[in-house]
Amino acid sequence: MALTITVEDGTNVTGANSFISLANAEIFFESEIEKAEWTAADDATKNIALANAARIMDEQYRWKGTRSNDPQPMPWPRQSVTVEYRRISSSTIPTPIINAQCLIALEFLQQLSFQAAASNANDIKSLGLGQGALEVEYQAASDSADKQSTVLSSRIRTSVRLYGRSAHGSHMVPVHRG
């Protein structure tokens, strides 16, 4: 059975698993230069990538404010969020959040494409969401150990930085002059 995308539109949609529909994601990718893996994927794979991207965002970020509803399947919408002195409506999904989901979905597809090209598909042992984000585990080869990969580029982290922070900390340390 194919995964169905249910879009959270800011009204606490039951069973929501995405901030964007496949049709709107297609519109987003019309303006992206590096979109070959998105264009090459079928609709079922794109839906899986979008749903996984939304899940990665929920697991990888500590968002400002609190969820607008209880219970709520998605991390957005949120209440008590202020960005650059502007209060975000508690029934809004900010555009940078939606765009980041698209970019994570693309990176998910790019990672799968890269790994498939780099190794025989029979070597893949499992795909999952690891501590760092996307985790690809390979069968142990006689000359190499298992490999793992993470998706969340600096472009994605930069686009959502005003709305939250990485749940796993940062690799940057502030330096203060004494």
HUPESUL-V951553 format. One record per run of one state. SS is the DSSP state (a for helix, b for strand, c for the rest). FROM is the first residue (numbers start at 1). LEN is the number of residues. If there is no record, write none. Layout:
SS_FROM_LEN, SS_FROM_LEN
This chain:
c_1_6, b_7_1, c_8_10, b_18_1, c_19_3, a_22_8, c_30_6, a_36_5, c_41_2, a_43_18, b_61_3, c_64_2, b_66_2, c_68_10, b_78_2, c_80_1, b_81_3, c_84_2, b_86_3, c_89_6, a_95_24, c_119_2, a_121_3, b_124_6, c_130_4, b_134_5, c_139_2, b_141_1, c_142_2, b_144_1, c_145_9, a_154_7, c_161_3, b_164_3, c_167_12
